[in-house]
Amino acid sequence: MEELSKYSHSPAHLAVARRDHVGLRRLLCALPRLPKAGDVNTEEESIAAEVTADAVSAVIDRRDVPRRETPLHLAVRLRDPISAEILMSAGADWSLQNDQGGRIAPSDTYRIWKRGSNLRADMTLAGFDGFRIQRSEQTFLFLGEGVSAGRGNPALPPGSLVVLLHKDKEISNALEGSW
């Protein structure tokens, strides 16, 4: 069990550490509502929206606790999917790092290489099932320059998007037939 005194100054952290889901919901429901997209039209409305966003972030993205963890980091570390879901619904920033550089999502989700107008993106993360990571070893190749035919390989026109599914050993042209 977490030592609760470390979180006494942060109501969101304290609710997560106690697994007090009702208290966490009550705390987050009391926060000011952010304006919807398109509702901010003037500079004054923009400044007011920024102040509101800062007030919300001060609660759900607070990190002045041991390990500089946000309430969402704490929920994940304590394996509390209900608190994590509540925080994500409230807009918690899952991309923030704790003091060890740890994030909510793994850092190996993708790698990108670029040469000329060609781009390669290797993806290892397909999504999440609760707290379990769903893996999908795949590569996307954007061939800005195309590929000429040779050694039994078909020609691919410039702008082709090729998808390689490593596990299934499949190669497909994602844009085939769209020309």
C-alpha positions in Angstrom: 0.0 0.0 0.0 1.3 3.5 -0.9 2.3 5.8 2.0 -0.6 8.3 1.8 1.1 11.1 3.5 3.3 11.6 0.4 0.1 12.7 -1.5 -1.7 14.6 1.2 -1.2 17.9 -0.7 -2.6 16.6 -4.0 -6.2 15.5 -3.9 -6.1 13.7 -7.2 -3.0 11.7 -6.2 -4.5 10.9 -2.8 -7.8 9.7 -4.3 -5.8 7.4 -6.7 -3.6 6.1 -3.9 -6.7 5.3 -1.8 -8.5 3.8 -4.8 -11.3 6.3 -4.0 -13.0 6.3 -7.4 -16.0 8.2 -6.1 -13.9 10.9 -4.6 -11.8 11.1 -7.8 -14.9 11.5 -9.9 -16.3 14.1 -7.5 -13.0 16.1 -7.6 -12.8 16.0 -11.4 -16.4 16.9 -11.9 -15.8 20.0 -9.8 -13.2 21.3 -12.2 -14.2 24.0 -14.6 -15.3 22.9 -18.1 -13.1 23.6 -21.0 -14.8 25.3 -24.0 -15.6 23.1 -26.9 -13.8 23.5 -30.2 -15.1 26.5 -32.1 -16.5 28.2 -29.0 -13.3 30.3 -28.6 -13.5 33.2 -31.2 -11.8 36.2 -29.6 -8.5 36.9 -27.9 -10.3 37.4 -24.6 -12.1 34.0 -24.9 -8.7 32.5 -25.7 -7.1 33.9 -22.6 -10.0 32.8 -20.5 -9.8 29.3 -22.0 -6.1 29.1 -21.3 -6.6 30.0 -17.7 -9.3 27.3 -17.4 -7.0 24.8 -19.0 -4.2 25.7 -16.6 -6.6 25.2 -13.6 -7.6 21.7 -14.9 -4.0 20.7 -15.7 -2.9 21.8 -12.2 -5.1 19.0 -10.8 -5.0 16.2 -13.3 -1.3 16.7 -14.5 0.1 17.7 -11.1 3.6 16.3 -10.5 4.9 17.7 -7.2 5.0 14.3 -5.5 7.7 11.6 -5.2 8.9 10.4 -8.6 7.2 13.4 -10.2 4.3 11.1 -11.2 1.1 12.5 -12.4 -2.1 10.9 -11.0 -2.3 8.9 -14.2 1.3 7.5 -13.7 0.3 6.5 -10.2 -2.9 4.8 -11.4 -0.9 2.8 -13.9 1.8 1.9 -11.4 -0.8 0.8 -8.9 -2.6 -1.2 -11.6 -5.9 0.7 -11.1 -7.7 0.8 -14.5 -10.7 2.5 -13.1 -8.7 5.6 -11.9 -6.8 5.6 -15.1 -10.0 5.6 -17.2 -11.5 8.4 -15.0 -8.3 10.5 -15.5 -8.1 9.9 -19.2 -11.7 10.9 -19.6 -11.0 14.1 -17.8 -8.2 14.9 -20.2 -5.0 13.7 -18.3 -1.9 14.1 -20.5 -0.6 10.6 -21.0 2.6 11.8 -22.8 4.1 13.4 -19.6 7.2 11.8 -18.2 8.1 11.0 -14.6 11.6 11.7 -13.2 13.0 8.4 -14.6 11.8 9.4 -18.1 9.0 6.8 -17.8 5.8 7.4 -19.8 2.4 5.8 -19.7 2.9 4.4 -23.2 6.0 2.5 -24.2 8.7 4.4 -26.1 9.1 1.7 -28.7 5.8 2.4 -30.5 7.4 3.5 -33.7 10.6 4.4 -35.5 10.8 6.6 -38.6 13.5 6.8 -41.3 13.5 9.2 -44.2 15.7 9.3 -47.3 14.8 11.8 -50.0 11.1 11.6 -50.6 10.9 8.0 -49.3 9.7 7.4 -45.7 9.7 4.2 -43.6 7.8 3.9 -40.3 8.1 0.7 -38.2 5.2 0.3 -35.8 5.2 -2.1 -32.8 2.1 -0.9 -31.0 -1.4 -1.5 -32.3 -3.3 -0.3 -29.2 -4.3 -1.1 -25.7 -6.7 -3.6 -24.1 -7.1 -2.2 -20.7 -3.5 -2.0 -19.4 -2.3 -4.8 -21.8 -0.4 -3.7 -24.8 -1.5 -5.1 -28.2 1.5 -5.6 -30.4 1.4 -5.4 -34.2 4.7 -5.7 -36.0 4.2 -3.7 -39.1 6.1 -1.3 -41.4 4.7 1.4 -43.6 6.8 2.5 -46.6 5.9 5.7 -48.4 7.7 5.6 -51.7 7.8 9.2 -52.9 10.1 8.3 -55.7 8.5 4.9 -56.6 10.3 1.7 -57.3 11.3 0.4 -60.7 10.6 -3.3 -61.6 13.5 -5.7 -61.2 14.4 -9.2 -60.1 10.8 -10.4 -60.0 9.5 -7.4 -58.1 6.7 -5.3 -59.6 7.1 -1.6 -60.3 5.5 0.8 -57.8 4.5 4.3 -58.9 5.7 7.4 -57.1 3.5 8.1 -54.0 2.9 4.4 -53.3 2.1 3.4 -49.7 3.2 -0.2 -48.9 2.2 -2.0 -45.7 4.4 -4.9 -44.5 2.8 -7.2 -41.9 5.8 -9.0 -40.4 3.9 -11.7 -38.4 1.7 -12.6 -41.4 4.5 -12.1 -43.9 2.2 -10.0 -46.1 3.0 -7.1 -48.3 0.2 -4.9 -49.7 -0.1 -1.6 -51.6 -2.5 0.4 -49.4 -3.4 2.7 -52.3 -3.8 0.0 -54.9 -6.9 0.7 -57.0 -7.3 4.3 -55.8 -5.7 5.9 -58.8 
